[in-house]
Amino acid sequence: MERNDDISTLNRSEKNESIDNLENSNTQVETDNNNDHDHTEETSNESNAKSDGSWYIVQAIFRSKLNVNKLIDKIFHNSNDEEIEDVYIPTVIERIWKKNAVQPTKVETCVMPGYIFIKSTSALNIHSVLTKADVNFRKITPIAETEIINMKQKFSEEQTNMQITNYKIGDLVRISQAPFNGLQGVIESIEYDKEQVKVSVSMFGRQTPVNLTFAQIDKVGR
């Protein structure tokens, strides 16, 4: 009888110990879950803290023939990482023949003179940075990032086409290959699919149309 009481007491003790262990285990799981939740919130907060800014279009006052890289460096020099995230000025590279030049000169030209596209957390930051950089501007307006993406793609494609053609109707060009090597004329028509142009050249006192390929001509600076 005493032995049964001892066994009963032992069983109750083991049962209580098992319950305590289970409760401690549940408490530990709950604590771990809370820690995971806290870690998730911290990660989320860090992600929000690193969120991208917005794009703005700035109506600036500068000529088309400006040093774009110098201007962009000037803007970044007068800002910090939190103020300005990116600067975009659409440009294309043209090959221009100067008078008496041996080879064409590469000229970087602004496609949209007077406009700078800046990515920042606020228009106030842009205003502050441009003022410190001594850049004259009139207006700062928000613009959708999709428009910037489309614009970059458009001008990238145009640059690729210009590397092939680099010409438009009315351009003054110099013929670079025989039999008309050295003669100059004006482009009258362009066949992009055939990569050919018709150039009006002065020969024997009259204008004569000459069919040429893109590789046979170079643009002349006026």
Secondary structure, 3 states (H helix, E strand, C coil): CHHHHHHHHHHHHHHHHHHHHHHHHHHHHHHHHHHHHHHHHHHHHHHHHCCCCEEEEEEECCCCCCCHHHHHHHHHHCCCCCCEEEEECCEEEEEEECCCCCCCEEEEEECCCCEEEEEECCHHHHHHHHHHCCCCEEEEEEECHHHHHHHHHHHHHHHHHHHHCCCCCCCEEEECCCCCCCCEEEEEEEECCCCEEEEEEEECCEEEEEEEEHHHEEEECC
